[in-house]
Amino acid sequence: MNFKSDTCVGRNNRSLTLYYTKSEADEGVRYTKATYRKEMVSYKCSKCGYYHLAPANRNTPLAEKRCNCFDRNGSGKDLYSSKSSAEKRAKILLLENGVKLSVYKCLEERGYHLSKVK
């Protein structure tokens, strides 16, 4: 069973559908493909710990491991599992929000982070 989450919002500022388990989210992927012919992927959210769906062409998986890196506001930084995944996310954010980001290796060497270019 899924429900709307007030803590996680998509790029259209609407609440994302939350799934409790990976298998439930994967069923949502199959339903979306069969009903709407849209290619989606399920992912575990680093904010709420549950699962959401994202368009397959926007998928930039975060690393399974976490690190102790924080942004200037004291929030944990997103950790990307590969440099190419971080570069893809940076490109998406540049196209959608006009924000130029650089990719750098995590100081704990667990993956890659993004940083705003000044």
N, C-alpha and C positions, 0 to 999 in steps of 0.2 A: 504494500500500500504506500502511495506517495502523497505528499502534501506540499503546499507552497511554503517556502522558507523566507522569513523576513530578514535574515542575515546575509543571504547571498543574492546578489542581483546581477543580471546580465547586462550586455552593452546597451540594451534598450531601456535600462533602469527598471525592468520588471523583475519580480522575484523569480528565482530559478526553481524548477521542480526538484524536489529532494527525494532521493531514493535511499532506503535504509541499507540495502545490500547491493553488491556488485551484480548478482544474478537478476535482481529486480531492475536495476539500471539497464542491463543488457537486454532485458525484455522490452524496455522502453525504446532501445535502439532498433530492435526488430520491428516493433509496432510502427515507429516513425518511418522506417524504410518502406514497409508494406502499405501504410496508409497515405503517406505524403511524398514517397519516393525521394526522401532526403537522407543522405549519408551522414550519420551521427556516430559519435563514440562516447562511451561512458568514462568518467574519471572520478577519482576520489578527491574531494575538495580539501585543500589545506586549511581552510577557515572553519568549516563546520564539521569536518571529519566524515561526512556522508558522501553520496554520489550524485552527480549531475550529468547532463548530456551537453555535448558541444558539437558544432558542425565539424565533420572530419577534416576539412581543409583549414581549420583554425586550431587543430589539436597540437599543443606544445606541452608534452608531458613534464610534470615536475618530478624531481628525483624522489625515490621512495624514502631515502634517508633524509634526515633533517640536519641542519647545521645551527650554530649559535650566532649567526650573523643577523644584525638588526639594521633597519633603515634609520634615518635621522629622526623619525617620530617614535622610535622604540619598538616598532612592529617587526616581526620576523620577516626576513627577505625571502622571496620565492627562490627556490633552488631548482635549476633546470638540470636534467640528467645528462645532457650533451650540449656542446657548443652550438651545434646546428639547431637544436631545439630553442636555445636562447636567442640565436640570431633570427629564427623564424618569428618568435614572439616580438622581438624588437621591430622587425619589419611590419608586422601587423599593427603594432601600436603607432608606428610612424604614419602609416596609411590612414588609420582610423582617427587618431588624435593629434597628429602632427608633432608628436613628441619624439625627439631624436635620443636614442639610447645606445650605450656601448655595452659590450659583453666583456666580462672579466671572470677569471677563475676564482672560485671560493677560496678564501685563505685557509680553510680547513681541508681543501682539496677534495670536496665531496661532490662537486658539480660546478655550475656557472650561475652568475647573477647578472642583473642588468643595472646600469647606472645612467642617470640623466647626463647628457652631454651639455657642458656649460659653454 
